[in-house]
Amino acid sequence: MFNRLLRAVCNEPAWKRTFNATGRPQAHAIQKVSAAVRGLAYGEAFDRADEYGLLSRSTIDVYTSRLTHFIIDKWAPTYLGHPNSEGLEHFLTRNAARGMQGCMGSMHCAHWTRAKCPKALSGQYKDRNGKISVVIETV
């Protein structure tokens, strides 16, 4: 995903490597994209990337916004389109097989911690913290 995103933005004028007034090269597109993706994916603070990416908080802020708008402009028609009748039929059949008749898709999954789980089932339902839980899907 990262390489595809990097190849897509490299041809854009705002992402090209430029030189400042002293003739020193500015940040490379790899630095800008990686800092922006980390901010979007992990919710990192913009000033955290200055340690490894050597970018200022304001630069990361600008390029995170540019990356977001670039992704929406380039891929929204492909990936955010309204489902056609074939796609809708596929969603409905898939979810009916899961036991959710008439459901187009799920909205949220959450872990529900069980207070009194039978000992025979306790090893089957553990979350990443080792607590006994079940995944609840909200539709």
N, C-alpha and C positions, 0 to 999 in steps of 0.2 A: 504494500500500500504506500509506504513511504517513497519508494523509488518511482512509482507511478505518479505520485503527487509532485515529486521533485522534477521529473521530466516535463510535467505539464506546466509548472510555473517558470521553468528556466527560460522560456522564450518570451515571457512577459517583460516589458520594459521596467516595471517597478522592482523586479526581482534580480535584474542584472547587476553584476559587480561593477561599482563605479570607483572613482578616485576622489579623495577629498582635496581641499585647497593646497595642502602640502605635498600632494602627489602620492600619498599612501593609499593602498587599496582599502576599500570599505569591506564590510562583512560579505562573505560568500553566501549564495542561496542555500547551501546545505545548512549553514549556521542558522539562517533565518527560519527555514522550514522546520528544522528540528526543534528550535526553541518554541515556535508557534504550536507545533503538534503536541509537544509536552505540556504546554499550557492548556490546550484544549482537551487532551486526553486524560491528564492526571489532575487538572485543576491547580497546577503549580502557580505560585506567585510569579509575576513577571520578573522580579528582581532576583529570583533564584537562579535563573539561567545565566546570569552574568559571571558565575563562577566557572562554568565549563564552556559556555558558548561565546564568552567575551562580548556580549551585547548588553547595551543599557536597557533599563526598564522601559523607557519610552520607545526604543526601537522595537522591542518585543511586543509591546502594546500595539504599535502601528502594524507590524507584520502579522500578528494574530488576527487583527481585524481584516487586513487585506486577504489573508488566507481563507477566512470564513466567507467573505464575499466572493472570492474566486471560486471556491467549491460550490457555493450556491448557484452562481452564474453559469458555471461549466457543466455541472452534473445534476442540477435539479430537474431538468426536463427528462433525463434518463431514469433517475432513481426515485424521484418524488412524484411520479405521475399518478393519476387516478387509476384504479384497477379497471380493466376491461371485463367483459362478461366471462371470458375464459379464466382470467386471474381470480375473479371473485368465486367462480365455481371451484377452482383449485383450493382456495382458502377454506371454503365451506366444507368440502369433502375431507380435507386434512384435519380440520378441527372437529368434525363429526366423528372421525376415527379416534380422536382423543377423548371423546365423550362430551364435547361442547357443541351440540347441535345449534345451528343458526348463528354461530360466532365467527366474525370476520378475522379477528386477531386478538392477541392478548395485549394488555396495556402495561402490566406491572407484575413482577414476581417478588415475593418476600419470603423470608425464612420465619417460621412460627416456631418458637421454642416450646417443646412439650414438657410439662411439669411432671406428669406421671405416665411414663412410657413403659409398656410391658418389657420385662428384661429380655425376652426372646427377640424383640425387635430393636432393642437399643443400639446395636451395632450397625444397623442398616440406615438409620436416620441421623447422621451426624453432620454438622456444618463444619466449616473450615476452622472454627475455634474449638472443636471437640464437643460442643454441646449437642444435645439431642433436639433435632428440629425437623420440620417438614416444610417443603416449599409450597407456598400458597400462590396461586396464579389468579390475578384479578383481571377480569375481561370486561 
